[in-house]
């Protein structure tokens, strides 16, 4: 699936991916670690969230600047996310995205019971 199909199909998927990136940034910040993840792991998490994503689509979205406020660098193997300070400086609302991730986590916990 190409990036434009992903975007045309459901803009909420892009919001979920952004929220996922922001969640990973916040988690790394909490643990005083670098916010970096393998591309395969990121795609796997997205797929488990119900977002159809593959390497080509992810690269296309990054090249279009869809994640410019979240991803600082990406190659075929690793994604490096911006720091929480860099995200705050960009003016992106982290609270909204964190709420989306929080809601998804709560739903996942309920389904395990």
N, C-alpha and C positions, 0 to 999 in steps of 0.2 A: 504494500500500500504506500503510495507516495504522500508526501507531506501535505500537498494541497488537498488531497482526498481526505486526509485526517482532519484538516481544518474545516473543510466544507461539511464533513459528516457530523462533527460535534465539537464546537469551540470549547466545550467544557473539558475535553481531553487535554487541551493545551493548558488550561488553568490547573488541571490536576498535575500535569507534568511540572509546571512551574512550582506548584505547592510542594511536590515531592523534592524538587531541588532545594527549595527554601527549608524544608524539614531537615534535609541532609546537612545544610549549612548550619542550622541551629544546633543540631546534634553534635556536629564536629566542634562547634564553639563551646558547647557545654563540657565536652571532654578535652578541651584544649588541644585538639588534633587538627591536622590539615583536612580540608574538605575535598577529598578526592575519592573517586570510585571507579571501578572498571566499567566500561561501556556495557559489557554483557550483564553485569549485576544491575545496572540502571534499567536496561531494557527488560530484564526478567522481572524486576519490581513493577515496572509499568504494565507489563503483560498481566501480572497477577492482579493488578488494580483494574483490569478490564480494558486497558488502553492498547489498541493494536499498534505496535511500534517495532521497527527493525532498524538496523544500522543505517541504511540509506535514508530512511525518513528522519531519523534523529540528526544525521549530518545535514540534511537539507534544512531542517528547522533551525539548526545552529547557524548555518551559513546565511539564512534569511534574517537573522538577528532576533528570532523569536525568544531566545533565552539570554539576550545580552545583559540582562539585569541579574542573572543567576549563574551562568557558566562563564568562566574567565578563559578557559582553554579546553580544547578537546582534540584527541587524535583517535585512531581506530581502536585503541585499547583502553585509554583512560579519559575520564572527565575530571577536570579541575574546576571546582565551584568557587565563586567569589566568597570573600569573607563576609561576616555579618556587617562589618563596618562599611565595606564597599557597597553592599546591598542597601544599607541605610542611607548612604550618601547619594544613591541613585534615586531616592525618593519613592521606592517601591513599597507598597503596604504589606509588610510581613504578617501582620495580625490576621488579615483576611485569608491569606494562603495557609497560615498555621491552623486556622479554624477548619478549613477544608480537610486538611490532613487529620486533625483531631477527630472530626466526624467520621472519616473513613476508618480510623483505628477503632473507634467505638463500635461501629457496625461489624467490623471483623471480629472483635471480642464477643459480641452478642451471637454471632453465627457459630462460634466455637462451643457455646454452652449447650 
